[in-house]
Amino acid sequence: MVGEVVVKGWRNGLLILLPPEDPWEQVVDQVHNKLDEAKARSFWRGAQTTFDCGMRAVSLPEMEALLDRVKRGFGLVPVAVVAADAATREAGEKLALVSYPEMPVIKKPAARDEREEAVQSASQQSAPQQPRPAAAAGGPASNALYVPGTVRSGQRIVHDGHVVVVGDVNAGAEVFAEGDILVFGSLRGLAHAGCSGDETARIVAGSLQPPQLRIAGKIARSPEAAGQPGRGASSGPQRSPEVARIEGGEIQVSPL
């Protein structure tokens, strides 16, 4: 029996479920046709996309061809693969995807005071040797990933809590967090806080200069690009820390 590709939205963006046994060329064509029917070229452009392969084994060339098809044809942003097969997960990781053996559970967002404790706890750590989770007093739901250095172009950080970067996030780098994102230096890359739908998440940086800001399902041009008053060349080289949060249904930026 011929299986069917399923395309649907979920709290983490777009989810594409692949049939287990159909010939791969037919699967790729099905994905293309389903996205085309859903008018993905306009509605889903820029959406984070997860592929659920189930029990299906997908080789590295097959995975690469599929990602190229959806990126070039529809402007999707593949971020994760779900597969019971270890080799399929390894192929996804080689293509910079986050891999899961089964669908990740969407956890309830942590309370505001718990997230603040997590960020404060992480920021007080001194000279760690490598990135590591820093648990807050609020419990496991308020964990933070402490990154003691710059996130460079081409690197991607994905974490199911808060992310604290003691350095810069360079242009071309990506940081995805289900909680807050705190950058001690300059934020010039892509930062998506509350990426599982938490609209109370925040992005804080010593210098906010990304091409756009993303919080939960909201996307906004950065204040730098939008030319808001007090920003740009007229503000001089000295920059003050700022925080981006959702207020009144839109992303707003204010001094910290």
Residue pairs with C-beta under 8 A, 6 or more apart in sequence:
2 19
2 22
2 26
3 19
3 20
3 21
3 22
4 19
4 30
5 16
5 17
5 18
5 19
5 27
5 30
5 31
5 34
6 15
6 16
6 17
6 34
7 14
7 15
7 16
7 17
7 31
7 34
7 35
7 38
7 40
8 14
8 15
8 17
9 15
10 50
11 106
11 196
11 197
12 48
12 50
12 80
12 104
12 106
12 195
12 196
12 197
13 47
13 48
13 49
13 50
13 77
13 79
14 40
14 44
14 47
14 48
14 49
14 50
14 76
15 49
15 50
15 52
16 31
16 34
16 49
16 50
16 51
16 52
16 70
17 52
17 54
18 27
18 31
18 51
18 52
18 53
18 54
18 56
18 58
19 27
19 30
19 56
20 54
20 55
20 56
21 56
22 30
24 58
24 62
27 66
28 65
28 66
28 69
31 66
31 69
31 70
32 69
32 70
32 73
35 41
35 44
35 70
35 73
35 74
35 76
38 44
40 74
40 76
41 73
41 74
41 75
44 74
44 75
44 76
45 74
45 75
45 76
46 75
46 76
46 77
46 219
47 76
47 77
48 77
48 79
48 80
48 176
48 192
48 195
49 70
49 76
49 77
49 78
49 79
50 78
50 79
50 80
50 81
50 82
51 66
51 78
51 80
51 81
51 82
51 92
51 97
52 81
52 82
52 83
52 103
53 81
53 82
53 83
53 84
53 85
53 88
54 82
54 83
54 84
55 84
55 85
56 83
56 85
56 88
57 83
57 85
57 87
57 88
58 66
58 83
58 85
58 88
58 91
59 87
59 91
60 91
60 94
60 95
62 91
63 81
63 88
63 91
63 92
63 95
64 95
67 78
67 95
67 97
70 76
70 78
71 77
71 78
78 95
78 97
79 97
79 98
79 158
79 176
80 92
80 97
80 98
80 99
80 100
80 158
81 88
81 89
81 91
81 92
81 97
81 98
81 99
81 100
82 99
82 100
82 101
82 102
82 103
82 104
83 89
83 92
83 99
83 100
83 101
84 101
84 102
89 99
89 100
89 101
90 99
92 98
92 99
93 99
96 156
98 158
104 160
106 196
106 197
107 141
107 160
107 178
107 196
108 141
109 178
109 179
109 194
109 196
109 197
109 198
109 200
109 201
110 118
110 138
110 141
110 142
110 161
110 179
111 138
112 200
113 138
114 136
114 138
114 139
114 141
114 142
115 138
115 142
115 162
115 179
115 180
115 201
117 136
117 137
117 138
117 142
118 134
118 135
118 136
118 138
118 142
118 143
118 144
118 161
118 162
118 179
118 180
119 144
119 162
119 164
119 180
119 182
120 136
121 134
121 135
121 136
121 137
121 144
122 134
122 136
122 144
122 145
122 146
122 162
122 164
122 182
123 164
123 166
123 182
123 184
125 134
125 146
125 148
127 148
128 146
128 148
129 148
130 148
131 145
131 146
131 147
131 148
132 145
132 146
133 143
133 144
133 145
133 146
133 161
134 143
134 144
134 145
134 146
134 164
135 142
135 143
135 144
136 142
136 143
136 144
141 161
142 161
142 162
142 179
143 160
143 161
143 162
144 161
144 162
144 163
144 164
144 179
145 157
145 159
145 161
145 162
145 163
145 164
145 177
146 164
146 166
147 157
147 163
147 164
147 165
147 166
147 167
148 166
148 167
149 165
149 166
149 167
150 165
150 167
150 168
150 169
150 170
150 185
151 157
151 165
151 167
151 168
151 169
151 170
151 173
151 175
151 189
152 170
152 172
152 173
153 170
153 171
153 172
153 173
153 189
154 172
154 173
155 173
155 174
156 173
156 174
156 175
156 176
157 163
157 165
157 173
157 174
157 175
157 176
157 177
158 176
158 177
159 176
159 177
159 178
160 178
160 196
161 177
161 178
161 179
162 177
162 179
162 180
162 181
162 182
163 175
163 177
163 179
163 180
163 181
163 182
164 182
164 184
165 175
165 181
165 182
165 183
165 184
165 185
166 184
166 185
167 183
167 184
167 185
168 183
168 185
168 186
168 187
168 188
169 175
169 183
169 185
169 186
169 187
169 188
169 189
169 191
169 205
169 210
170 188
170 189
171 188
171 189
171 211
172 189
173 188
173 189
173 190
174 189
174 190
174 191
174 192
175 181
175 183
175 189
175 190
175 191
175 192
176 192
176 195
177 191
177 192
177 193
177 194
177 195
177 201
178 194
178 195
178 196
178 198
178 201
179 193
179 194
179 198
179 201
180 193
180 201
180 202
180 203
180 204
181 187
181 191
181 192
181 193
181 201
181 202
181 203
181 204
182 204
182 205
183 191
183 203
183 204
183 205
183 206
184 206
185 205
185 206
185 207
186 205
186 206
186 207
186 209
186 239
187 203
187 205
187 207
187 208
187 209
187 210
188 209
188 210
189 210
190 210
190 211
190 212
190 214
191 203
191 205
191 210
191 213
191 214
192 214
192 215
193 201
193 202
193 203
193 214
193 215
193 216
193 244
194 200
194 201
194 215
194 216
195 214
195 216
197 216
197 217
198 216
199 215
199 216
199 217
199 218
199 246
200 245
200 246
201 215
201 216
201 245
202 215
202 243
202 244
202 245
203 213
203 215
203 243
203 244
203 245
204 241
204 242
204 243
204 244
204 256
205 241
205 242
206 239
206 241
207 239
207 241
208 222
208 223
208 224
208 242
208 244
208 253
209 222
209 224
210 222
210 224
211 221
211 222
211 225
212 219
212 220
212 221
212 222
212 225
213 219
213 220
213 221
213 222
213 244
213 251
213 253
214 220
215 244
215 245
215 246
215 251
216 246
218 246
218 249
218 250
218 251
219 251
220 226
220 250
220 251
223 231
223 242
223 253
224 231
224 232
228 253
240 255
240 256
241 255
241 256
242 253
242 254
242 255
242 256
243 253
243 254
243 255
243 256
244 251
244 252
244 253
245 251
245 252
245 254
246 252
